[in-house]
Amino acid sequence: MKLVRFGVAGAEKPGIVDASGNVRDLSAHVADFAGAALDPLALAKLKMLDLNTLPLAPAGVRLGPPVAGTRNFVAIGLNYADHAKETGQELPAEPILFNKAPTCICGPNDDIMYPKGSDRMDWECEIAFVVGRRARYVEEADALSYIAGYTICNDVSERRWQVKRNGQWVKGKSAETFGPLGPWLVTADEMPDPHNLAMSLDVNGDRKQTGSTATMIFSIPKLLAYVTEFMVLEAGDVITTGTPPGVGSAKKPPEYLKAGDKLVLKIEGLGEQRATVVPFKA
């Protein structure tokens, strides 16, 4: 299933994409895609519905992030061998973890806003997964059974804050609108192998990133098992898994986003995001 949340920010309704690409309203069957509603057993019940009997969402309606109630937004650094190489860093011996504030999450096509005082905004196309049930000391062999589904994440980054502001990467990763998710949450049963998907990111029509999830250093089951060594994850929490080569800060000379730039992110089977960079708004 391709699950969505649609409507104005903060008041989204749950929906599902039918075989014709139309968004159908699921609000009569589920309150929202959060908490227990993301459990694989709950999702399996939705799969039994006849989508043609569900009301259509308004044409052209805004899509919000496909998950609600996220309390932990965990990100993985340098998890693609070819990206680590372009940055001139050694391959990590174990996953590099950092946090993105859940308040940075926004819809897949929402504007991305330059933070106040920022001047080095960068892009990162990533596959993210959403936890479907409480995950505590998960064994790698069991990890996939904890995943509700997969989506696209743009791990938007302010590189000066990330690298030059003395401290954790979270400073450069958590500004408002720095976590676009979507367009859909593709349920895990329809994504049996997330480790061989084509990925791309364009800025103003120019291809900046081309890659594949096949070059991940640490697999998705490994990442979930690893993260749960250090924290308990709950349904609705998000882990975004790293980016392929082509980030702006690694180019020579470096390239950074500016107001008016238009981004298109695509991952095979997960759809696409389209966003515009806008100046800071008070």
Secondary structure, DSSP 8 states (H G I E B T S, - for coil): -EEEEESSTTS-EEEEE-TTS-EEE-TTT-S-SSGGGGSHHHHHHHTTS-GGGS-B--TT--EE-S------EEEEES-BHHHHHHTT----SS-EEEE--GGGEE-TTS-EE--TT---EE--EEEEEEE-S-BSS--GGGGGGGEEEEEEEE--EEHHHHHHSSS-GGGGT-STT-EEB-S-EEEGGG-S-TTS-EEEEEETTEEEEEEEGGGBSS-HHHHHHHHTTT--B-TT-EEE----S--GGGSSS-----TT-EEEEEETTTEEEEEEEE----
